[in-house]
Amino acid sequence: MARFDDSRPEMTAEEFRLLRDHVYSHCGILVHEDMKFVMERRLWPRLEALGALDFSAYHRYLRYDANRHVELEAAVESLTTHETYFFREPSQLKAFREELFPLLEKRNARTRRLRLWSAGCSSGEEAYTLAMLLKDERRFDDWDVEVYGTDISRRVLTMARRAEYGPSALRATSADLLERFFVPVPAAPTKVRVRDDVRAMVSFGHHNLLDETGSQLVAKMDAVFCRNVMIYFDQSARRKVLRILRDRLVPGGYLLLGHSENLLNLGADFELVHLRGDLVYRRPELPGLTGGEPR
């Protein structure tokens, strides 16, 4: 491919439409019209890396090159942010621990197995937070417990597996939690690493939330955390993601969204559950199995 010119190309309206639609069809992430400027600047490094002379050439690369799938992941990586931190939205986590843990213990008493999914886990803070809650609770100590974290970005999954974090990721972590669940990183004085026994409870995998076929490989879950992820999707993609998440929940399993998100006007087949400290959603029970849980 020709050498990249030092003068960076502008993105035309048609190039924006083509790239926006291509990204959307891949992963459901919708880049709004007013984000054209942002898209242009975030994709400039990709054009430079490939030597593409303009955004039309870059679009052709994404559609036809043998490495198009790798590059599409890089493009999505450039367009998304992965801001998160440990113990985010503490009131929801408190309600989950105090009100849903006992219900899950009762429900799964026979199998003594518990599966939690952090869908769109970014660099792993939420998945490890769930593992730490389980550690603290102790009621599942001798159970078969797994926390599964997935994300569409391989870069952040690498960070999640490394499990090393700086002050920004720990800004809501108390000194007590910091001492109990993290160890220093000698080579990086400003960072700490998640303790090995917590890391052992968590596994990570690459996953596109819109991929129905790939989703079939995900085990049935007792609860799914998909917080502050669907803000990237339009209504159509949200409906599809919710349908997939519902399918991966056991009947009666819980869906926890970010506090700024809800299922209004999405026609999703979930029940709204009123906990004392929060609202969550639940896949309806099978007929005849209500479990006497809060509504």
C-alpha positions in Angstrom: 0.0 0.0 0.0 1.3 3.5 -0.8 3.2 5.5 1.9 1.0 7.7 4.1 1.1 11.4 3.3 2.0 13.6 6.2 -1.1 15.8 5.7 -3.9 13.9 7.4 -7.0 13.4 5.3 -10.4 14.7 6.3 -13.3 12.3 6.5 -16.1 13.0 4.0 -19.7 12.5 4.9 -19.9 9.5 2.7 -16.8 7.9 4.2 -18.3 8.5 7.7 -21.5 6.8 6.7 -19.7 3.8 5.2 -17.3 3.4 8.2 -20.1 4.0 10.8 -22.3 1.4 9.2 -19.5 -1.1 8.9 -18.7 -0.8 12.6 -22.3 -1.0 13.5 -22.9 -4.2 11.5 -20.0 -5.8 13.2 -20.7 -5.1 16.9 -23.7 -2.9 17.2 -21.8 0.2 18.4 -23.4 3.3 16.9 -21.3 6.3 16.2 -23.6 9.3 16.1 -23.5 12.0 13.4 -22.1 14.5 15.9 -19.2 12.1 16.5 -17.8 12.3 13.0 -15.0 14.6 14.1 -14.1 12.2 16.9 -14.2 9.2 14.6 -11.9 10.9 12.1 -9.3 11.7 14.7 -9.4 8.3 16.5 -9.0 6.5 13.2 -6.1 8.6 11.9 -3.5 6.4 13.7 -5.0 3.3 12.0 -4.7 4.9 8.5 -1.1 5.8 9.4 -0.4 2.3 10.6 -1.7 0.8 7.3 -0.4 3.5 5.0 -4.0 4.2 3.8 -4.1 7.5 1.9 -7.7 8.4 2.9 -10.7 7.0 4.7 -12.1 5.4 1.5 -9.0 3.3 1.2 -9.3 2.4 4.9 -12.9 1.3 4.3 -11.9 -0.9 1.4 -9.2 -2.4 3.6 -11.8 -3.2 6.3 -14.1 -4.8 3.7 -11.7 -6.8 1.5 -8.2 -7.2 2.9 -7.2 -10.6 4.2 -6.4 -9.0 7.6 -9.7 -7.1 7.7 -11.0 -8.9 10.8 -7.9 -7.9 12.8 -8.1 -4.4 11.6 -11.8 -4.1 12.4 -11.0 -5.1 16.0 -8.4 -2.3 16.0 -10.9 0.2 14.7 -13.5 -0.7 17.3 -10.8 -0.5 19.9 -10.0 3.1 18.8 -13.6 4.1 18.9 -14.5 2.8 22.3 -13.5 3.9 25.8 -13.0 1.5 28.7 -13.4 3.7 31.7 -14.2 1.6 34.8 -12.9 1.0 38.3 -13.2 -1.3 41.2 -16.4 -1.3 43.4 -18.2 1.0 40.9 -21.9 1.8 41.8 -21.5 0.6 45.4 -25.2 0.7 46.3 -26.0 -1.9 43.6 -23.1 -4.1 44.8 -24.3 -3.8 48.3 -27.9 -4.9 47.3 -26.4 -7.7 45.2 -24.4 -9.0 48.1 -26.9 -8.5 50.9 -30.2 -9.5 49.1 -29.3 -11.6 46.1 -26.5 -13.7 47.5 -28.8 -15.4 50.1 -31.3 -16.1 47.3 -28.7 -17.5 45.0 -27.4 -19.7 47.9 -30.9 -21.0 48.5 -31.6 -21.6 44.8 -28.4 -23.4 44.1 -28.1 -25.3 47.4 -28.3 -28.7 45.6 -25.7 -28.0 42.9 -23.5 -25.8 45.1 -22.5 -24.0 41.9 -22.6 -20.3 41.1 -21.8 -18.6 37.8 -21.5 -14.8 37.4 -20.8 -13.0 34.1 -19.3 -9.5 33.7 -20.3 -8.8 30.1 -18.3 -6.0 28.7 -15.8 -6.3 31.5 -13.2 -3.9 30.0 -9.9 -4.3 31.9 -11.3 -6.6 34.5 -12.2 -4.4 37.5 -15.8 -5.4 37.7 -15.1 -9.1 37.4 -12.5 -9.0 40.1 -14.8 -6.9 42.3 -17.4 -9.7 42.1 -14.8 -12.2 43.1 -13.9 -10.1 46.1 -17.5 -9.8 47.1 -17.8 -13.6 47.0 -14.6 -13.9 49.0 -15.8 -11.6 51.6 -19.2 -13.2 51.9 -17.8 -16.6 52.7 -21.2 -18.4 52.2 -19.8 -19.8 48.8 -16.4 -20.8 50.1 -16.6 -24.5 49.3 -18.8 -24.1 46.2 -17.9 -24.4 42.6 -17.8 -20.7 41.8 -16.7 -18.9 38.6 -16.7 -15.3 37.5 -16.5 -14.9 33.8 -15.4 -11.6 32.2 -15.8 -10.9 28.4 -15.0 -8.0 26.2 -14.7 -7.3 22.5 -11.3 -5.7 23.0 -8.4 -8.0 23.2 -6.2 -5.2 24.5 -8.2 -4.6 27.6 -8.5 -8.4 28.1 -4.7 -8.6 28.2 -4.8 -5.9 30.9 -7.5 -7.8 32.8 -5.4 -11.0 32.8 -2.3 -9.1 34.0 -4.5 -7.8 36.9 -2.2 -4.8 37.7 -3.9 -1.5 38.4 -3.1 2.1 39.2 -4.7 4.8 41.4 -7.6 5.6 38.9 -8.9 2.0 38.9 -8.7 2.0 42.7 -10.3 5.4 43.5 -13.4 3.7 45.1 -11.5 1.0 46.9 -11.1 1.4 50.6 -7.8 1.0 52.4 -9.1 -2.2 54.0 -10.0 -3.8 50.7 -6.8 -2.7 49.2 -4.8 -4.4 51.9 -6.8 -7.6 51.8 -7.2 -8.2 48.0 -4.1 -6.6 46.4 -0.3 -7.0 46.6 2.4 -4.5 45.6 4.0 -4.6 42.2 7.7 -4.2 42.9 8.6 -3.0 39.4 5.8 -0.4 39.4 5.5 1.4 42.7 2.2 3.1 41.8 0.5 -0.1 40.9 -0.9 -3.1 42.8 -1.8 -6.6 41.6 -5.0 -8.6 42.4 -4.2 -11.4 44.8 -3.7 -14.8 43.2 -6.5 -16.5 45.0 -8.9 -13.9 43.7 -7.5 -14.1 40.2 -8.0 -17.8 40.2 -11.8 -17.3 40.6 -12.0 -15.3 37.4 -11.6 -16.3 33.7 -11.7 -13.9 30.7 -12.7 -14.5 27.1 -13.0 -12.5 23.9 -16.7 -12.0 23.0 -18.8 -9.8 20.8 -22.1 -9.3 22.6 -24.0 -9.3 19.3 -22.5 -12.7 18.3 -25.4 -15.1 18.8 -23.3 -18.1 17.7 -20.4 -17.3 20.0 -22.8 -16.7 22.9 -23.9 -20.3 22.8 -20.5 -21.2 24.1 -21.1 -19.1 27.3 -22.4 -21.2 30.2 -25.7 -20.5 31.7 -25.3 -17.8 34.3 -27.0 -17.1 37.6 -26.4 -13.3 37.2 -25.1 -11.1 34.5 -23.6 -7.7 35.1 -23.8 -5.6 31.9 -23.3 -2.2 33.3 -22.6 1.0 31.2 -22.1 -1.1 28.0 -25.4 -0.7 26.1 -24.9 3.1 26.0 -22.9 2.4 22.9 -25.8 0.6 21.1 -28.9 1.8 19.4 -32.4 0.4 20.2 -32.1 -2.4 17.7 -28.7 -3.6 19.0 -29.9 -3.3 22.6 -32.8 -5.6 21.9 -30.6 -8.2 20.3 -28.0 -8.0 23.2 -30.8 -8.3 25.8 -32.2 -11.3 23.9 -28.8 -13.0 24.0 -28.2 -12.2 27.7 -31.6 -13.5 28.6 -30.9 -16.7 26.8 -27.6 -17.2 28.8 -29.4 -16.7 32.1 -30.9 -19.5 34.0 -34.7 -19.1 34.6 -34.9 -16.7 37.6 -31.3 -15.4 36.9 -30.6 -11.7 37.4 -29.5 -9.0 35.0 -27.8 -5.9 36.5 -27.4 -2.8 34.4 -25.7 0.5 35.1 -27.8 3.1 37.1 -28.3 5.2 34.0 -29.7 2.3 32.0 -33.1 0.7 31.9 -35.2 -1.5 29.7 -37.9 1.0 28.9 -39.3 0.7 25.3 -37.1 -2.3 24.6 -39.8 -5.0 24.9 -37.3 -7.1 26.8 -38.7 -10.2 28.5 -37.4 -9.4 32.0 -39.1 -8.8 35.3 -38.3 -5.7 37.3 -37.2 -6.7 40.8 -37.5 -4.2 43.7 -34.7 -4.8 46.2 -34.5 -2.7 49.3 -31.4 -1.0 48.0 -31.8 -1.1 44.2 -33.7 -2.2 41.2 -32.5 -5.2 39.1 -34.0 -7.3 36.3 -34.7 -11.0 36.3 -35.4 -13.6 33.7 -38.9 -15.0 34.5 -39.0 -18.3 36.3 -40.3 -21.4 34.6 -44.1 -21.9 35.3 -44.6 -23.2 38.8 -41.2 -22.0 40.2 -41.5 -18.6 41.8 -39.2 -19.2 44.7 -40.9 -16.6 46.8 -38.4 -13.9 45.8 -38.9 -10.1 46.0 -40.7 -8.4 43.2 
